[in-house]
Protein backbone atom coordinates (compact mmCIF):
# COMPACT_ATOMS: atom_id res chain seq x y z
CA UNK A 1 0.00 0.00 0.00
CA UNK A 2 2.37 2.67 -1.16
CA UNK A 3 -0.59 5.01 -1.78
CA UNK A 4 -1.49 5.06 1.98
CA UNK A 5 2.12 5.66 3.03
CA UNK A 6 2.32 8.54 0.52
CA UNK A 7 -0.91 9.99 1.99
CA UNK A 8 0.42 9.66 5.57
CA UNK A 9 3.70 11.28 4.58
CA UNK A 10 1.83 14.08 2.75
CA UNK A 11 -0.38 14.68 5.77
CA UNK A 12 2.62 14.79 8.12
CA UNK A 13 4.37 17.20 5.77
CA UNK A 14 1.29 19.44 5.64
CA UNK A 15 0.96 19.44 9.44
CA UNK A 16 4.65 20.33 9.74
CA UNK A 17 4.26 23.07 7.12
CA UNK A 18 1.26 24.48 9.00
CA UNK A 19 3.15 24.56 12.29
CA UNK A 20 6.21 26.11 10.66
CA UNK A 21 4.18 28.80 8.93
CA UNK A 22 2.19 29.55 12.09
CA UNK A 23 5.25 29.89 14.33
CA UNK A 24 7.35 31.39 11.49
CA UNK A 25 10.30 29.12 12.14
CA UNK A 26 13.16 30.36 9.99
CA UNK A 27 15.33 27.92 8.10
CA UNK A 28 12.86 25.05 8.42
CA UNK A 29 11.25 23.37 5.42
CA UNK A 30 7.94 24.98 4.69
CA UNK A 31 8.85 28.36 6.13
CA UNK A 32 9.44 29.85 2.69
CA UNK A 33 6.73 31.06 0.32
CA UNK A 34 4.73 28.73 -1.91
CA UNK A 35 6.92 29.67 -4.82
CA UNK A 36 10.00 28.27 -3.08
CA UNK A 37 8.98 24.65 -3.67
CA UNK A 38 5.97 23.77 -1.51
CA UNK A 39 4.43 20.54 -2.76
CA UNK A 40 0.88 20.34 -4.05
CA UNK A 41 -0.26 18.93 -0.68
CA UNK A 42 1.60 21.70 1.18
CA UNK A 43 0.22 24.48 -1.00
CA UNK A 44 -3.29 23.68 0.23
CA UNK A 45 -2.28 24.75 3.74
CA UNK A 46 -0.67 28.07 2.84
CA UNK A 47 -2.39 31.18 4.11
CA UNK A 48 -4.22 32.94 1.26
CA UNK A 49 -4.68 29.71 -0.73
CA UNK A 50 -7.01 30.30 -3.71
CA UNK A 51 -8.95 27.11 -4.40
CA UNK A 52 -10.39 28.36 -7.71
CA UNK A 53 -6.96 29.31 -9.04
CA UNK A 54 -5.51 25.97 -7.93
CA UNK A 55 -8.36 24.06 -9.61
CA UNK A 56 -8.07 26.04 -12.83
CA UNK A 57 -4.29 25.49 -12.85
CA UNK A 58 -4.70 21.73 -12.35
CA UNK A 59 -7.34 21.47 -15.10
CA UNK A 60 -5.26 23.60 -17.49
CA UNK A 61 -2.12 21.55 -16.87
CA UNK A 62 -4.00 18.29 -17.49
CA UNK A 63 -3.39 16.81 -14.02
CA UNK A 64 -7.00 15.70 -13.54
CA UNK A 65 -6.05 12.32 -12.08
CA UNK A 66 -3.88 14.06 -9.49
CA UNK A 67 -6.73 16.48 -8.74
CA UNK A 68 -9.20 13.60 -8.27
CA UNK A 69 -6.64 11.83 -6.07
CA UNK A 70 -6.18 14.96 -3.97
CA UNK A 71 -9.95 15.31 -3.67
CA UNK A 72 -10.28 11.72 -2.46
CA UNK A 73 -7.38 12.19 -0.01
CA UNK A 74 -8.95 15.39 1.31
CA UNK A 75 -12.36 13.71 1.67
CA UNK A 76 -10.78 10.86 3.65
CA UNK A 77 -8.81 13.30 5.81
CA UNK A 78 -11.88 15.50 6.44
CA UNK A 79 -13.94 12.44 7.33
CA UNK A 80 -11.20 11.21 9.67
CA UNK A 81 -10.85 14.60 11.34
CA UNK A 82 -14.63 14.93 11.60
CA UNK A 83 -14.83 11.49 13.23
CA UNK A 84 -12.03 12.39 15.66
CA UNK A 85 -13.76 15.65 16.54
CA UNK A 86 -17.08 13.91 17.11
CA UNK A 87 -15.36 11.28 19.24
CA UNK A 88 -13.65 13.95 21.36
CA UNK A 89 -16.89 15.88 21.79
CA UNK A 90 -18.74 12.71 22.75
CA UNK A 91 -16.05 11.66 25.26
CA UNK A 92 -15.89 15.09 26.85
CA UNK A 93 -19.67 15.37 26.97
CA UNK A 94 -19.89 11.92 28.54
CA UNK A 95 -17.29 12.87 31.16
CA UNK A 96 -19.11 16.13 31.86
CA UNK A 97 -22.48 14.42 32.34
CA UNK A 98 -20.91 11.76 34.56
CA UNK A 99 -19.26 14.46 36.70
CA UNK A 100 -22.57 16.33 36.94
CA UNK A 101 -24.31 13.10 38.02
CA UNK A 102 -21.64 12.48 40.68
CA UNK A 103 -22.02 16.02 42.04
CA UNK A 104 -25.80 15.59 42.13
CA UNK A 105 -25.49 12.25 43.96
CA UNK A 106 -23.10 13.81 46.45
CA UNK A 107 -25.59 16.62 47.07
CA UNK A 108 -28.37 14.10 47.74
CA UNK A 109 -26.09 12.06 50.00
CA UNK A 110 -25.05 15.11 51.98
CA UNK A 111 -28.65 16.33 52.23
CA UNK A 112 -29.66 12.89 53.47
CA UNK A 113 -26.88 12.93 56.07
CA UNK A 114 -27.97 16.28 57.56
CA UNK A 115 -30.07 14.62 60.30
CA UNK A 116 -27.13 12.33 61.10
CA UNK A 117 -24.82 15.35 61.37
CA UNK A 118 -27.29 17.05 63.72
CA UNK A 119 -27.51 13.91 65.88
CA UNK A 120 -23.72 13.63 65.94
CA UNK A 121 -23.38 17.27 66.94
CA UNK A 122 -25.91 16.78 69.75
CA UNK A 123 -24.08 13.65 70.95
CA UNK A 124 -20.75 15.49 70.98
CA UNK A 125 -22.39 18.26 72.99
CA UNK A 126 -23.67 15.73 75.56
CA UNK A 127 -20.24 14.10 75.80
CA UNK A 128 -18.65 17.51 76.38
CA UNK A 129 -21.16 18.28 79.14
CA UNK A 130 -20.48 14.91 80.82
CA UNK A 131 -16.74 15.48 80.58
CA UNK A 132 -17.11 18.89 82.22
CA UNK A 133 -19.20 17.39 85.07
CA UNK A 134 -16.67 14.59 85.61
CA UNK A 135 -13.77 17.04 85.65
CA UNK A 136 -15.63 19.27 88.15
CA UNK A 137 -16.40 16.27 90.38
CA UNK A 138 -12.84 14.97 90.25
CA UNK A 139 -11.44 18.45 90.83
CA UNK A 140 -13.50 18.86 94.00
CA UNK A 141 -12.31 15.52 95.36
CA UNK A 142 -8.75 15.63 94.03
CA UNK A 143 -7.34 17.20 97.20
CA UNK A 144 -9.14 14.56 99.28
CA UNK A 145 -7.80 11.81 97.03
CA UNK A 146 -4.28 13.24 97.36
CA UNK A 147 -4.52 13.24 101.18
CA UNK A 148 -5.85 9.66 101.16
CA UNK A 149 -3.00 8.49 98.90
CA UNK A 150 -0.42 10.04 101.25
CA UNK A 151 -2.08 8.28 104.20
CA UNK A 152 -2.05 4.98 102.33
CA UNK A 153 1.70 5.28 101.68
CA UNK A 154 2.30 6.14 105.32
CA UNK A 155 0.23 3.16 106.47
CA UNK A 156 2.29 0.84 104.25
CA UNK A 157 5.49 2.17 105.82
CA UNK A 158 4.05 1.72 109.30
CA UNK A 159 3.03 -1.84 108.44
CA UNK A 160 6.61 -2.61 107.32
CA UNK A 161 7.91 -1.07 110.57
CA UNK A 162 5.39 -2.99 112.62
CA UNK A 163 6.49 -6.25 111.01
CA UNK A 164 10.24 -5.39 111.20
CA UNK A 165 10.96 -7.07 114.58
CA UNK A 166 9.30 -10.32 113.46
CA UNK A 167 11.15 -10.21 110.11
CA UNK A 168 14.49 -9.64 111.86
CA UNK A 169 13.84 -12.50 114.31
CA UNK A 170 12.95 -14.95 111.50
CA UNK A 171 16.05 -13.98 109.50
CA UNK A 172 18.32 -14.38 112.55
CA UNK A 173 16.76 -17.73 113.48
CA UNK A 174 17.41 -19.06 109.96
CA UNK A 175 20.89 -17.62 109.81
CA UNK A 176 20.04 -15.24 106.97
CA UNK A 177 22.05 -12.34 108.36
CA UNK A 178 22.30 -10.54 104.98
CA UNK A 179 18.53 -10.39 104.66
CA UNK A 180 18.23 -9.15 108.23
CA UNK A 181 20.68 -6.29 107.53
CA UNK A 182 18.83 -5.48 104.28
CA UNK A 183 15.44 -5.31 106.06
CA UNK A 184 16.87 -3.05 108.76
CA UNK A 185 18.56 -0.73 106.21
CA UNK A 186 15.24 -0.29 104.37
CA UNK A 187 13.62 1.02 107.55
CA UNK A 188 16.57 2.86 109.12
CA UNK A 189 15.77 6.23 107.46
CA UNK A 190 12.20 6.14 108.79
CA UNK A 191 13.38 5.03 112.27
CA UNK A 192 15.77 8.02 112.51
CA UNK A 193 12.87 10.48 112.06
C-alpha beads as a LAMMPS data file, in Angstrom:
LAMMPS data file: protein, C-alpha beads

193 atoms
192 bonds

1 atom types
1 bond types

-500.0 500.0 xlo xhi
-500.0 500.0 ylo yhi
-500.0 500.0 zlo zhi

Masses

1 110.0

Atoms # bond

1 1 1 0.000 0.000 0.000
2 1 1 2.366 2.670 -1.162
3 1 1 -0.594 5.006 -1.783
4 1 1 -1.489 5.065 1.975
5 1 1 2.120 5.660 3.031
6 1 1 2.318 8.543 0.518
7 1 1 -0.907 9.987 1.991
8 1 1 0.423 9.657 5.568
9 1 1 3.699 11.283 4.583
10 1 1 1.832 14.081 2.747
11 1 1 -0.382 14.676 5.773
12 1 1 2.618 14.786 8.117
13 1 1 4.374 17.203 5.768
14 1 1 1.290 19.439 5.641
15 1 1 0.960 19.445 9.435
16 1 1 4.650 20.330 9.741
17 1 1 4.261 23.071 7.120
18 1 1 1.264 24.484 8.996
19 1 1 3.149 24.561 12.287
20 1 1 6.206 26.106 10.663
21 1 1 4.182 28.802 8.926
22 1 1 2.187 29.552 12.093
23 1 1 5.246 29.887 14.327
24 1 1 7.346 31.388 11.491
25 1 1 10.303 29.121 12.140
26 1 1 13.156 30.358 9.988
27 1 1 15.331 27.919 8.103
28 1 1 12.861 25.051 8.416
29 1 1 11.251 23.367 5.417
30 1 1 7.938 24.980 4.694
31 1 1 8.852 28.357 6.130
32 1 1 9.439 29.852 2.693
33 1 1 6.734 31.060 0.324
34 1 1 4.725 28.733 -1.906
35 1 1 6.922 29.669 -4.820
36 1 1 10.004 28.275 -3.085
37 1 1 8.985 24.652 -3.666
38 1 1 5.972 23.769 -1.514
39 1 1 4.431 20.543 -2.757
40 1 1 0.879 20.338 -4.054
41 1 1 -0.258 18.934 -0.680
42 1 1 1.605 21.696 1.176
43 1 1 0.219 24.479 -1.003
44 1 1 -3.292 23.682 0.227
45 1 1 -2.283 24.753 3.743
46 1 1 -0.674 28.073 2.835
47 1 1 -2.392 31.176 4.111
48 1 1 -4.224 32.940 1.260
49 1 1 -4.684 29.707 -0.731
50 1 1 -7.014 30.299 -3.713
51 1 1 -8.948 27.114 -4.399
52 1 1 -10.395 28.357 -7.710
53 1 1 -6.963 29.311 -9.044
54 1 1 -5.510 25.967 -7.927
55 1 1 -8.365 24.060 -9.610
56 1 1 -8.067 26.044 -12.831
57 1 1 -4.288 25.487 -12.852
58 1 1 -4.698 21.729 -12.353
59 1 1 -7.340 21.473 -15.104
60 1 1 -5.264 23.603 -17.493
61 1 1 -2.121 21.551 -16.874
62 1 1 -3.997 18.288 -17.487
63 1 1 -3.386 16.809 -14.020
64 1 1 -6.998 15.702 -13.543
65 1 1 -6.046 12.319 -12.083
66 1 1 -3.877 14.057 -9.485
67 1 1 -6.733 16.482 -8.743
68 1 1 -9.199 13.601 -8.272
69 1 1 -6.638 11.826 -6.074
70 1 1 -6.177 14.963 -3.971
71 1 1 -9.951 15.312 -3.668
72 1 1 -10.276 11.723 -2.459
73 1 1 -7.382 12.187 -0.014
74 1 1 -8.951 15.386 1.308
75 1 1 -12.361 13.714 1.667
76 1 1 -10.779 10.863 3.648
77 1 1 -8.812 13.300 5.812
78 1 1 -11.877 15.500 6.436
79 1 1 -13.940 12.435 7.325
80 1 1 -11.202 11.213 9.670
81 1 1 -10.846 14.603 11.343
82 1 1 -14.632 14.933 11.600
83 1 1 -14.830 11.490 13.234
84 1 1 -12.029 12.388 15.657
85 1 1 -13.761 15.647 16.536
86 1 1 -17.079 13.906 17.109
87 1 1 -15.358 11.285 19.241
88 1 1 -13.648 13.951 21.364
89 1 1 -16.891 15.875 21.786
90 1 1 -18.740 12.708 22.754
91 1 1 -16.048 11.656 25.262
92 1 1 -15.887 15.087 26.846
93 1 1 -19.668 15.368 26.966
94 1 1 -19.890 11.922 28.544
95 1 1 -17.293 12.866 31.165
96 1 1 -19.114 16.126 31.858
97 1 1 -22.481 14.425 32.336
98 1 1 -20.906 11.761 34.559
99 1 1 -19.262 14.459 36.695
100 1 1 -22.574 16.330 36.942
101 1 1 -24.307 13.097 38.024
102 1 1 -21.638 12.476 40.683
103 1 1 -22.022 16.016 42.038
104 1 1 -25.804 15.595 42.131
105 1 1 -25.494 12.254 43.957
106 1 1 -23.095 13.808 46.450
107 1 1 -25.591 16.619 47.068
108 1 1 -28.367 14.098 47.741
109 1 1 -26.093 12.063 50.005
110 1 1 -25.053 15.114 51.983
111 1 1 -28.649 16.326 52.233
112 1 1 -29.658 12.889 53.469
113 1 1 -26.882 12.934 56.066
114 1 1 -27.965 16.278 57.558
115 1 1 -30.070 14.616 60.304
116 1 1 -27.126 12.333 61.098
117 1 1 -24.824 15.348 61.373
118 1 1 -27.286 17.045 63.724
119 1 1 -27.514 13.908 65.885
120 1 1 -23.716 13.632 65.937
121 1 1 -23.379 17.269 66.938
122 1 1 -25.911 16.777 69.752
123 1 1 -24.076 13.646 70.952
124 1 1 -20.750 15.490 70.981
125 1 1 -22.392 18.265 72.990
126 1 1 -23.673 15.732 75.560
127 1 1 -20.241 14.095 75.799
128 1 1 -18.651 17.509 76.381
129 1 1 -21.161 18.275 79.142
130 1 1 -20.481 14.910 80.821
131 1 1 -16.744 15.477 80.583
132 1 1 -17.111 18.895 82.225
133 1 1 -19.201 17.394 85.069
134 1 1 -16.670 14.585 85.608
135 1 1 -13.772 17.043 85.647
136 1 1 -15.634 19.265 88.147
137 1 1 -16.405 16.272 90.383
138 1 1 -12.844 14.974 90.251
139 1 1 -11.437 18.452 90.830
140 1 1 -13.505 18.862 93.999
141 1 1 -12.309 15.517 95.355
142 1 1 -8.748 15.630 94.031
143 1 1 -7.338 17.201 97.198
144 1 1 -9.140 14.565 99.277
145 1 1 -7.804 11.807 97.028
146 1 1 -4.283 13.240 97.358
147 1 1 -4.521 13.243 101.180
148 1 1 -5.845 9.664 101.157
149 1 1 -2.997 8.491 98.896
150 1 1 -0.424 10.039 101.254
151 1 1 -2.080 8.282 104.200
152 1 1 -2.055 4.983 102.334
153 1 1 1.701 5.279 101.682
154 1 1 2.300 6.140 105.321
155 1 1 0.229 3.160 106.467
156 1 1 2.288 0.838 104.253
157 1 1 5.490 2.171 105.818
158 1 1 4.049 1.718 109.298
159 1 1 3.027 -1.835 108.443
160 1 1 6.607 -2.609 107.322
161 1 1 7.911 -1.067 110.569
162 1 1 5.393 -2.989 112.620
163 1 1 6.491 -6.247 111.013
164 1 1 10.240 -5.392 111.204
165 1 1 10.965 -7.072 114.576
166 1 1 9.297 -10.322 113.459
167 1 1 11.152 -10.207 110.111
168 1 1 14.488 -9.641 111.860
169 1 1 13.839 -12.503 114.315
170 1 1 12.953 -14.948 111.505
171 1 1 16.053 -13.976 109.501
172 1 1 18.316 -14.379 112.549
173 1 1 16.757 -17.728 113.484
174 1 1 17.413 -19.065 109.962
175 1 1 20.892 -17.619 109.812
176 1 1 20.044 -15.237 106.969
177 1 1 22.052 -12.335 108.361
178 1 1 22.303 -10.539 104.981
179 1 1 18.528 -10.390 104.657
180 1 1 18.233 -9.146 108.232
181 1 1 20.680 -6.292 107.533
182 1 1 18.833 -5.475 104.280
183 1 1 15.435 -5.313 106.057
184 1 1 16.873 -3.055 108.758
185 1 1 18.557 -0.727 106.212
186 1 1 15.241 -0.295 104.372
187 1 1 13.620 1.018 107.546
188 1 1 16.571 2.857 109.125
189 1 1 15.767 6.234 107.463
190 1 1 12.201 6.136 108.789
191 1 1 13.385 5.027 112.269
192 1 1 15.766 8.021 112.506
193 1 1 12.866 10.482 112.062

Bonds

1 1 1 2
2 1 2 3
3 1 3 4
4 1 4 5
5 1 5 6
6 1 6 7
7 1 7 8
8 1 8 9
9 1 9 10
10 1 10 11
11 1 11 12
12 1 12 13
13 1 13 14
14 1 14 15
15 1 15 16
16 1 16 17
17 1 17 18
18 1 18 19
19 1 19 20
20 1 20 21
21 1 21 22
22 1 22 23
23 1 23 24
24 1 24 25
25 1 25 26
26 1 26 27
27 1 27 28
28 1 28 29
29 1 29 30
30 1 30 31
31 1 31 32
32 1 32 33
33 1 33 34
34 1 34 35
35 1 35 36
36 1 36 37
37 1 37 38
38 1 38 39
39 1 39 40
40 1 40 41
41 1 41 42
42 1 42 43
43 1 43 44
44 1 44 45
45 1 45 46
46 1 46 47
47 1 47 48
48 1 48 49
49 1 49 50
50 1 50 51
51 1 51 52
52 1 52 53
53 1 53 54
54 1 54 55
55 1 55 56
56 1 56 57
57 1 57 58
58 1 58 59
59 1 59 60
60 1 60 61
61 1 61 62
62 1 62 63
63 1 63 64
64 1 64 65
65 1 65 66
66 1 66 67
67 1 67 68
68 1 68 69
69 1 69 70
70 1 70 71
71 1 71 72
72 1 72 73
73 1 73 74
74 1 74 75
75 1 75 76
76 1 76 77
77 1 77 78
78 1 78 79
79 1 79 80
80 1 80 81
81 1 81 82
82 1 82 83
83 1 83 84
84 1 84 85
85 1 85 86
86 1 86 87
87 1 87 88
88 1 88 89
89 1 89 90
90 1 90 91
91 1 91 92
92 1 92 93
93 1 93 94
94 1 94 95
95 1 95 96
96 1 96 97
97 1 97 98
98 1 98 99
99 1 99 100
100 1 100 101
101 1 101 102
102 1 102 103
103 1 103 104
104 1 104 105
105 1 105 106
106 1 106 107
107 1 107 108
108 1 108 109
109 1 109 110
110 1 110 111
111 1 111 112
112 1 112 113
113 1 113 114
114 1 114 115
115 1 115 116
116 1 116 117
117 1 117 118
118 1 118 119
119 1 119 120
120 1 120 121
121 1 121 122
122 1 122 123
123 1 123 124
124 1 124 125
125 1 125 126
126 1 126 127
127 1 127 128
128 1 128 129
129 1 129 130
130 1 130 131
131 1 131 132
132 1 132 133
133 1 133 134
134 1 134 135
135 1 135 136
136 1 136 137
137 1 137 138
138 1 138 139
139 1 139 140
140 1 140 141
141 1 141 142
142 1 142 143
143 1 143 144
144 1 144 145
145 1 145 146
146 1 146 147
147 1 147 148
148 1 148 149
149 1 149 150
150 1 150 151
151 1 151 152
152 1 152 153
153 1 153 154
154 1 154 155
155 1 155 156
156 1 156 157
157 1 157 158
158 1 158 159
159 1 159 160
160 1 160 161
161 1 161 162
162 1 162 163
163 1 163 164
164 1 164 165
165 1 165 166
166 1 166 167
167 1 167 168
168 1 168 169
169 1 169 170
170 1 170 171
171 1 171 172
172 1 172 173
173 1 173 174
174 1 174 175
175 1 175 176
176 1 176 177
177 1 177 178
178 1 178 179
179 1 179 180
180 1 180 181
181 1 181 182
182 1 182 183
183 1 183 184
184 1 184 185
185 1 185 186
186 1 186 187
187 1 187 188
188 1 188 189
189 1 189 190
190 1 190 191
191 1 191 192
192 1 192 193
